[in-house]
Amino acid sequence: MTENEVKAILSGVKYPNFERDIVSYDFVKNIEIKGDQIAIDLEIAASSQEIADELRANIAKAFSDKGHKNVVLNLKQPQAPKETSSRGKNLAPSIKRFVMISSGKGGVGKSTTAVNLAIATAMQGKRVGVLDADIYGPNVPRMMGLENEKLKSIGDRVTPLEAYGVKVMSMGVILEPAQALIWRGPMIIKTIEQFFGDVAWGELDVLFMDMPPGTGDAQLSLAQSVPVSAGAIVTTPQTVALDDAKRGLDMFVKMRIPIAGIVENMSGFICPCCNKEYDIFGKGSAEALAREYKTQTLGEIPIEEGIREGGDNGKPIVFHQPNSETAKRYLLAADRLWSFIENNQGDNADIQPTNH
């Protein structure tokens, strides 16, 4: 057989639960033919053993039907976190990892954190996307300088926008400026599903998902749509914010999402005149909460003039002011988050959610 003939057979094998085949998804990485033996290297994005077993069976049958039985399949898939959200379901199989950035309340800098963590990860050479799932308050396009950009389509799918090496999709580039959404839960759930199924994300190492504040329909729908690799909570040092952050951490436990850590935002203020840091809102308050949930503080991000300017002007501080203290802390937080994902430290099974 020739390599093209092998690919033709593989093109007839659909990815489980999807209409497209494994070749069009670019999951076939290498083909070697030695005599009557065919060796195939396949790399898929799902960690589910059921999907792997189904693919093996379907590929073996496809070649057997053509009279070829000497097929060796080397199937590579990411290691599953010890806890996962969707139990094998994945509406976007070309994306390897999903990170949920959440907060218990609004106004704590969640979107700013999601944007800067995503760009910091892209600066490390990863293929990164951001899904602005904060449907009622989509701020990511402005923060990334994309508020005036228009979406384009390929066939029946939408192409995400791109800035700073990061692919971006948001309700903010679909709605008219200042247009309000007054939707009930079913509309939110349908929109979340379309963000995965109808957007041509392509191959990504990680998709950061900027969630609405609180715990509601969007969080539940997303956790049931894709296997969330890690969740991070953004909070400020004040006690009232930490109370709400705890509710967000409980949500991760209940939805079986590995807890990567806590980002303490507005953690100190850096004076632009003397560069001295003042703890005007407190600092380090997230440490006790991190210990309670057997996780880590990913970063203590200070208030700095450049972060406000960057967010308003579409010039994220981690990219445009990489030598600033805030950018350095975001880069460190991104390193810690990625290490968590790679080391598969997502065992939160012994943490019991509390009642509020």
MARTOR-26944 format. One record per residue (C-alpha): x, y, z; residue in three letters. Coordinates in steps of 0.05 Angstrom, whole numbers, plus 32768, in hexadecimal, padded with zeros to 4 digits. Layout:
# residues N
      u      v      w   residu
      X      Y      Z      ALA
...
//
This chain:
# residues 356
      u      v      w   residu
   8000   8000   8000      MET
   8014   8048   7FF7      THR
   800F   807E   802C      GLU
   7FD6   809F   8005      ASN
   7FB0   805E   8005      GLU
   7FB9   8057   8050      VAL
   7FA0   809E   805A      LYS
   7F64   8090   802D      ALA
   7F50   8057   805B      ILE
   7F5B   8081   8099      LEU
   7F30   80B8   807A      SER
   7EF6   8088   8081      GLY
   7EFF   8083   80CC      VAL
   7ED6   80B7   80F1      LYS
   7EEB   80D2   8134      TYR
   7EBB   80B4   8168      PRO
   7E7C   80DE   8172      ASN
   7E8F   810E   8139      PHE
   7E81   8113   80EF      GLU
   7EC8   8122   80DA      ARG
   7EFF   80EE   80CE      ASP
   7F41   80E7   80F2      ILE
   7F6A   80FF   80B6      VAL
   7F45   8141   80AF      SER
   7F4F   814C   80F9      TYR
   7F9B   8143   80ED      ASP
   7F9F   810B   8121      PHE
   7FC8   80DF   80F2      VAL
   8010   80F3   80FF      LYS
   8039   80BF   80DB      ASN
   8032   8082   80AD      ILE
   8068   804E   80A1      GLU
   8061   8014   8071      ILE
   8091   7FD9   8074      LYS
   807E   7F9F   8048      GLY
   8038   7F8A   805C      ASP
   803C   7FAE   80A0      GLN
   801C   7FF3   80A8      ILE
   8030   801C   80E5      ALA
   8005   8059   80F6      ILE
   8013   808E   8129      ASP
   7FD3   80AE   8142      LEU
   7FCE   80E7   8174      GLU
   7F8A   80FB   818E      ILE
   7F75   8131   81BF      ALA
   7F46   8108   81EA      ALA
   7F5F   80E1   8227      SER
   7F22   80B3   8227      SER
   7F33   8069   8224      GLN
   7EF0   805B   8204      GLU
   7F00   8088   81CA      ILE
   7F45   8068   81C1      ALA
   7F27   8022   81C1      ASP
   7EF2   8035   818F      GLU
   7F25   8054   8161      LEU
   7F51   8017   8164      ARG
   7F17   7FEA   8152      ALA
   7EFE   8017   811A      ASN
   7F43   801E   80FB      ILE
   7F50   7FD3   80FF      ALA
   7F0D   7FC5   80DD      LYS
   7F1A   7FF9   80A6      ALA
   7F5B   7FD7   8092      PHE
   7F40   7F91   809C      SER
   7F07   7FA1   806C      ASP
   7F3C   7FB3   8038      LYS
   7F62   7F72   8045      GLY
   7F99   7F8F   8071      HIS
   7FA0   7F71   80B6      LYS
   7FE9   7F81   80C7      ASN
   7FDD   7FC7   80E2      VAL
   8002   7FE3   811E      VAL
   7FE1   801F   813F      LEU
   8009   804B   816D      ASN
   7FD4   8076   818F      LEU
   7FEA   80B1   81B9      LYS
   7FBA   80D7   81E5      GLN
   7FC1   8108   821F      PRO
   7FC1   80EB   8264      GLN
   7F7E   80F6   8285      ALA
   7F7C   8121   82C4      PRO
   7F69   80F9   8301      LYS
   7F28   8120   8301      GLU
   7F05   8136   82C1      THR
   7EC6   815C   82B4      SER
   7EA3   813F   8277      SER
   7EB6   80F5   827F      ARG
   7ECF   80EB   8238      GLY
   7EA2   811D   8212      LYS
   7EC9   814F   81E9      ASN
   7EA7   817E   81B8      LEU
   7EEB   8199   81A0      ALA
   7F1A   815D   8197      PRO
   7F50   8186   8174      SER
   7F5D   81AA   81B6      ILE
   7F8A   8184   81E6      LYS
   7F7D   81A8   8227      ARG
   7F47   81D6   8244      PHE
   7F53   8207   827D      VAL
   7F18   8228   82A0      MET
   7F27   826D   82BD      ILE
   7EF0   827E   82EE      SER
   7EDE   82AB   8328      SER
   7EAA   82AB   835F      GLY
   7E97   82F4   8351      LYS
   7EA1   8329   831C      GLY
   7ED3   8361   831D      GLY
   7F0F   8339   8335      VAL
   7F36   833A   82F4      GLY
   7F23   82F6   82D8      LYS
   7F23   8309   828F      SER
   7F65   8330   8296      THR
   7F83   82F2   82B6      THR
   7F69   82C3   8280      ALA
   7F84   82F0   8248      VAL
   7FC9   82F9   8267      ASN
   7FD0   82AF   827A      LEU
   7FBD   829B   8233      ALA
   7FEF   82CB   8213      ILE
   8025   82B6   8245      ALA
   801A   826D   8231      THR
   801C   827F   81E7      ALA
   805E   82A3   81F3      MET
   8079   8260   820B      GLN
   806C   8243   81C6      GLY
   8029   8221   81D4      LYS
   7FEE   8222   81A4      ARG
   7FBA   8249   81CD      VAL
   7F72   825F   81C7      GLY
   7F44   8289   81F3      VAL
   7EF9   827C   81F6      LEU
   7ED6   82B8   8215      ASP
   7E9D   8291   8234      ALA
   7E87   82CD   825E      ASP
   7E4A   82D6   8231      ILE
   7E2B   830F   8258      TYR
   7E6B   8337   825F      GLY
   7E9B   8325   8227      PRO
   7ED9   8351   8233      ASN
   7F0F   8327   8212      VAL
   7F0A   8347   81CC      PRO
   7F19   838C   81E7      ARG
   7F51   8373   8213      MET
   7F72   8353   81D6      MET
   7F65   838C   81A6      GLY
   7F31   8365   817E      LEU
   7EF1   838B   818D      GLU
   7EEB   83A6   8146      ASN
   7EFD   8366   8122      GLU
   7ECA   833C   80FB      LYS
   7EC4   82F1   80FA      LEU
   7ECF   82C9   80BB      LYS
   7EB4   8284   80AA      SER
   7ECE   8246   8087      ILE
   7E93   821E   806E      GLY
   7E63   8216   80A8      ASP
   7E97   8226   80DD      ARG
   7EB1   8268   80F9      VAL
   7EFB   8279   80FA      THR
   7F12   8296   813D      PRO
   7F35   82D9   8140      LEU
   7F7F   82DC   8152      GLU
   7FAB   830B   8179      ALA
   7FEE   8303   819D      TYR
   7FF3   82BC   8183      GLY
   7FB1   82A9   81A4      VAL
   7F71   8294   8182      LYS
   7F33   82B7   819E      VAL
   7EE8   82AB   819C      MET
   7EB7   82D6   81C2      SER
   7E6F   82EC   81C1      MET
   7E8D   8332   81C3      GLY
   7E9F   832E   8179      VAL
   7E59   8315   8166      ILE
   7E2E   8348   818B      LEU
   7E28   8391   817A      GLU
   7E4D   83BF   81AB      PRO
   7E28   83C6   81ED      ALA
   7DF2   8395   81D8      GLN
   7DD7   836F   8214      ALA
   7DC6   8325   8215      LEU
   7D89   8311   823C      ILE
   7D8C   82C5   8237      TRP
   7D73   828B   8260      ARG
   7D9C   824D   826E      GLY
   7D8C   8224   8230      PRO
   7DA6   825B   8202      MET
   7DE7   825F   8229      ILE
   7DF0   8214   8225      ILE
   7DE4   8214   81DA      LYS
   7E16   824D   81CF      THR
   7E4C   822A   81F8      ILE
   7E44   81EC   81CD      GLU
   7E48   8215   818D      GLN
   7E89   8236   81A5      PHE
   7EA8   81F1   81A1      PHE
   7E84   81D0   8167      GLY
   7E7C   820A   8137      ASP
   7EC0   822C   8141      VAL
   7EFC   8214   8118      ALA
   7F2F   8216   8151      TRP
   7F61   81E9   812F      GLY
   7F96   81C5   8156      GLU
   7FA2   81E5   819A      LEU
   7FCD   81D1   81D5      ASP
   7F9E   81F5   8204      VAL
   7F5E   821E   8204      LEU
   7F55   8250   823D      PHE
   7F0B   825A   824D      MET
   7EF9   829C   826E      ASP
   7EB9   828C   8294      MET
   7E81   82B9   82AE      PRO
   7E88   82C9   82F8      PRO
   7E65   829B   8329      GLY
   7E4B   8254   831E      THR
   7E14   8249   82EB      GLY
   7DFD   822E   82A9      ASP
   7E3B   8241   8281      ALA
   7E6A   821D   82B1      GLN
   7E40   81DE   82B3      LEU
   7E36   81DC   8268      SER
   7E7F   81E5   825A      LEU
   7E94   81B0   828C      ALA
   7E64   817F   826A      GLN
   7E7D   8190   8224      SER
   7EC9   8187   822A      VAL
   7EF9   8165   825B      PRO
   7F13   81A0   8282      VAL
   7F5D   8194   8291      SER
   7F62   81C9   82C8      ALA
   7F3D   8200   82EA      GLY
   7F59   8240   8309      ALA
   7F34   8271   8336      ILE
   7F42   82BB   8335      VAL
   7F35   82E3   8374      THR
   7F4B   8321   8399      THR
   7F67   8320   83E0      PRO
   7F29   833A   8404      GLN
   7F02   8309   842F      THR
   7EC0   8313   8408      VAL
   7EE3   8302   83C7      ALA
   7F03   82C4   83E6      LEU
   7EBF   82AC   83FD      ASP
   7EA7   82AE   83B5      ASP
   7EE7   828E   839D      ALA
   7ED9   8253   83CB      LYS
   7E97   8249   83A8      ARG
   7EBC   8246   8366      GLY
   7EEC   8213   8381      LEU
   7EB1   81E9   839A      ASP
   7E95   81ED   8354      MET
   7ED6   81CF   8338      PHE
   7ED2   8196   8369      VAL
   7E89   8187   835A      LYS
   7E95   8188   830F      MET
   7ED4   815D   8315      ARG
   7F03   8192   82FB      ILE
   7F4C   818F   8312      PRO
   7F5D   81CD   833A      ILE
   7F9D   81EC   831F      ALA
   7F9F   8225   8351      GLY
   7F89   826B   8365      ILE
   7F9E   82AD   8346      VAL
   7F9C   82E5   837A      GLU
   7F90   8324   8352      ASN
   7F98   836C   836B      MET
   7FCB   834F   839B      SER
   7FF0   838E   83AE      GLY
   7FF8   83D0   838A      PHE
   8039   83E4   8367      ILE
   8043   8430   836B      CYS
   8057   844B   8326      PRO
   8082   8481   8348      CYS
   80AE   8458   8376      CYS
   809E   840F   8361      ASN
   808F   83FF   83A9      LYS
   8058   83CC   83B5      GLU
   801F   83DB   83E5      TYR
   7FED   83A7   83FC      ASP
   7FB0   83D4   83F7      ILE
   7F7F   839A   83F0      PHE
   7FA9   8368   8417      GLY
   7FD5   8332   83FB      LYS
   7FDF   82E7   8403      GLY
   7F98   82D9   841A      SER
   7F8F   82A3   83E6      ALA
   7FC5   8277   8405      GLU
   7F97   825B   843B      ALA
   7F61   824C   8408      LEU
   7F94   8229   83DB      ALA
   7FAA   81FD   8415      ARG
   7F62   81EB   8425      GLU
   7F57   81D3   83DE      TYR
   7F9C   81B3   83D9      LYS
   7FB0   81DF   83A0      THR
   7FDF   821A   8394      GLN
   7FE0   8265   838B      THR
   7FF2   826C   8341      LEU
   8003   82B5   8348      GLY
   7FFA   82F5   8371      GLU
   7FED   832A   833C      ILE
   7FF6   8372   8353      PRO
   7FD0   83B0   833D      ILE
   7FFC   83D4   830B      GLU
   7FEA   840E   82DE      GLU
   7FFF   83E9   829F      GLY
   7FCD   83B0   82A9      ILE
   7F92   83E0   82A8      ARG
   7FAD   8405   826B      GLU
   7FBB   83C4   8247      GLY
   7F76   83A8   8254      GLY
   7F53   83E8   823B      ASP
   7F7F   83F0   81FE      ASN
   7F85   83A8   81E7      GLY
   7FCE   83A3   81FA      LYS
   7FD5   836C   822F      PRO
   800C   837B   8260      ILE
   802D   8337   825C      VAL
   803C   8343   8212      PHE
   8047   838F   820F      HIS
   806B   8398   8252      GLN
   808C   8354   825E      PRO
   80BE   8373   828F      ASN
   8089   838E   82BD      SER
   807D   836D   8300      GLU
   8036   835A   82ED      THR
   804D   8339   82AC      ALA
   8083   8312   82D0      LYS
   8050   82F7   8302      ARG
   8020   82E4   82CA      TYR
   8058   82BF   82A7      LEU
   8068   829A   82E7      LEU
   801E   8289   82F1      ALA
   801A   826E   82AA      ALA
   8057   8242   82B8      ASP
   8038   8226   82F7      ARG
   7FF6   8219   82D4      LEU
   8017   81F5   829A      TRP
   8041   81CB   82CA      SER
   8001   81B7   82EE      PHE
   7FE2   81A0   82AD      ILE
   801F   817A   8296      GLU
   802B   8159   82D9      ASN
   7FE3   8143   82DD      ASN
   7FDB   8157   8325      GLN
   7F8F   815B   831F      GLY
   7F7C   812D   8358      ASP
   7F48   8152   8380      ASN
   7F1F   8115   8391      ALA
   7F2B   811A   83DB      ASP
   7F13   8162   83DF      ILE
   7ECA   8166   83F3      GLN
   7EA0   81A0   83DB      PRO
   7E83   81CB   8412      THR
   7E3D   81E7   8416      ASN
   7E2F   8232   8416      HIS
//
